[in-house]
Amino acid sequence: FLFVNRSATTCKTLLWDGTGLCIYQKRLSRGKFARLWRQGDGRPLRMTASELGLFLDGAELAGKLPLSAKEIVI
């Protein structure tokens, strides 16, 4: 699961690592996270591990092109 604040500068990620749930928080010092949730039709957004990495880096193209075969549902 991925949670982003209203200003899109901070996000929290819940990730299952195989042995338990991990929670990560990241705040961007410059820029904002891509607003991928506004492009969908209400269904869960599927991202690959590479796309999630790009999203957490603040890349604008996150979620637009598939980069690997393994998907993560957020």
N, C-alpha and C positions, 0 to 999 in steps of 0.2 A: 504494500500500500504506500502511496505517496501523498503527502499533505503539504500544501503550499499556503503561506499566509496571503492576506489580501494585497499587500504591496508587491508580492512575488519576489521578495528578496531573501526569504528564509524557507527552507523545506525540511521536512522530516520524512524518513523512509523506514518502513518496517520491512525487514528482509529475513526470510527463513534460510539459514545457512546449513541446514541438514541436521543440526543438533539442537537448535532453538531459534527463537526470534531475536533479531538484533535491531536496535533502533539507532539511526544515524541522523544527525542534524547538521545542516550546512547553511551558512549565511554568505551571500555574495557581497564582497566589498565594493564591487562596481557592477552596474547593470542589473538585469532582472532575469528570472527564469522564464523560459518560453511558456506561453499560455496555451498549452495543448488541449486542455479540457474545454475550451471554447470552440474547438473545431469539430468535436464529436457529435454524435446523435444520441447521447445518453447511455450508450453501451460502454462497458469497461474498456479502457485504452490499453492496448497491448504494446509493450516495448521490448526490444531485445536488450541484452545486457550492455551492448555497445551504445545503444540509444540512451539507456539510463545513465551511463557514464557521461555522454555528451550533455544530457540534460543537467546533471549535477555540476558540470563545468560551466554551465550558463550558455551553451551553444544555442543559437536560434533555430538550427536545422534539426534539433532533436525530435524524433518521432516522425519525420517526413520520409525517410528512406530506410528500408531494412538493411542492417549491417551484419547480422549474424543469424544463424538458424535457431538458436535457443531463445525463446520468448519468455518474458516475465510479465505477468498480469498485474497491473496496478490499478 
